[in-house]
Amino acid sequence: MDIKEENIRLDYIDVLRGVAIIAVVFLHASSDYVWGFTGKTAIDWLVVNSFYSLSVLGVPIFFMISGTLLLKKNGGGDSLSRQILKVFVPFLCWSLFYCCYANDFDLSRLKAEMLFSPAYYHLWFMYVILGIYLSLPLIRLIVEKMRYRYFLTIWAGAFLVIPMMYKVLNVEMPTSWMLRENILFFLPYFILWFSGYFLIGRYIDESVISSKQKVILCILAIVSYLMTVFGSYYLTSMSEGVLDMYLYSEASITVLFMSVAVFIIIKGIEWRKVFKGRFLWFFRGIGVLAYGIYLIHPLVLEELRKRDLFDGAYFEWIYLTVSCLVISFVLVWLISRIWLLRNMLISFELRKIWDLSREGIRGLKRVWKKA
């Protein structure tokens, strides 16, 4: 792959990261309005739901990006241990913070909160991504043996078709939101579940998709989107206003079609020609800081809600999303300027810490010799 192709590849990954983190922030900012089905008119609820139904793509896209980058033939750059440390240290620091923040800094609940359930609602993602990182040798073996198409077929049956059959037959089953509350116990299930999206990212990245296939996929995605918007309204109205989450779940085939379509469409665009360098920095900036924004944005959201800054405003959820994104971006950018905070809260880089430590030791030796 030459430098130009590599730059185009990185451009679309940055755009995907930007789209995914915007979707996740909107998902969390608008959740209160979607859950409040009974207190709104059908039109008001459908408006926010039409955006919410798109925002559910954020998490699947993040997993597909990880699969694209970490299952490359060159092994994804850093060693596995470095990849794990880079994610684990900020996750641990933020878990400690959120555990204290959610419990009014009551340290007595620290061990139970962190061991058996996420310290805050968004941190379930980190348990799964770390579990997938630990499973990378096995996942890479599946890819190298070219058996991942078979794996994806089995995966689709187990994690997409079976839940759909349960829904059609009106058989009650635990939702992913319920399982996330006991994430450690159900972690193997989640690893298998999201490793499918992980492998789909790799599959899309190495596949040449024809224009006809893209058109068919886009039609399926549009139909899936409309099914999610109006299907969720129908299912919720049938359950007497209790929000039915099935069509928003990553186990929904509609979410799969929409996620794959968005990934392929963004991958197929030469973003440097579209933006001519003027706006690409925006997505690149958000993309580079996406992990930090993901970790900090619930804190910003909670503090904004406490202050009721947009209470009563029309489309309040849009103002809340934009404000949260801007504040989170600025905070993470400031954190990234401070070396120690960057390593603790955004991306732990053992190699740089080791290099700096060696430089410090050499400096002390020089001072000692001169003395």
Stockholm file with secondary structure:
# STOCKHOLM 1.0

chainA/1-371         MDIKEENIRLDYIDVLRGVAIIAVVFLHASSDYVWGFTGKTAIDWLVVNSFYSLSVLGVPIFFMISGTLLLKKNGGGDSLSRQILKVFVPFLCWSLFYCCYANDFDLSRLKAEMLFSPAYYHLWFMYVILGIYLSLPLIRLIVEKMRYRYFLTIWAGAFLVIPMMYKVLNVEMPTSWMLRENILFFLPYFILWFSGYFLIGRYIDESVISSKQKVILCILAIVSYLMTVFGSYYLTSMSEGVLDMYLYSEASITVLFMSVAVFIIIKGIEWRKVFKGRFLWFFRGIGVLAYGIYLIHPLVLEELRKRDLFDGAYFEWIYLTVSCLVISFVLVWLISRIWLLRNMLISFELRKIWDLSREGIRGLKRVWKKA
#=GR chainA/1-371 SS CCHHHHHHHHHHHHHHHHHHHHHHHHHHHHHHHHHCCTTSCHHHHHHHHHHHHHHTTHHHHHHHHHHHHHTSTTTTSSCHHHHHHHHHHHHHHHHHHHHHHHTTTCGGGHHHHHHHSCSSGGGHHHHHHHHHHHTHHHHHHHHHTTCHHHHHHHHHIIIIIHHHHHHHTTCCCCCHHHHHTTTTTTHHHHHHHHHHHHHHHHHHHHCCCCHHHHHHHHHHHHHHHHHHHHHHHHHHHHTTTCCCCGGGSTTSHHHHHHHHHHHHHHHTSCHHHHHTTSSHHHHHHHHHTHHHHHHHHHHHHHHHHHHTTTTTCTTHHHHHHHHHHHHHHHHHHHHHHSHHHHHHHTCCCHHHHHHHHHHHHHHHHHHHHHC
#=GC SS_cons         CCHHHHHHHHHHHHHHHHHHHHHHHHHHHHHHHHHCCTTSCHHHHHHHHHHHHHHTTHHHHHHHHHHHHHTSTTTTSSCHHHHHHHHHHHHHHHHHHHHHHHTTTCGGGHHHHHHHSCSSGGGHHHHHHHHHHHTHHHHHHHHHTTCHHHHHHHHHIIIIIHHHHHHHTTCCCCCHHHHHTTTTTTHHHHHHHHHHHHHHHHHHHHCCCCHHHHHHHHHHHHHHHHHHHHHHHHHHHHTTTCCCCGGGSTTSHHHHHHHHHHHHHHHTSCHHHHHTTSSHHHHHHHHHTHHHHHHHHHHHHHHHHHHTTTTTCTTHHHHHHHHHHHHHHHHHHHHHHSHHHHHHHTCCCHHHHHHHHHHHHHHHHHHHHHC
//
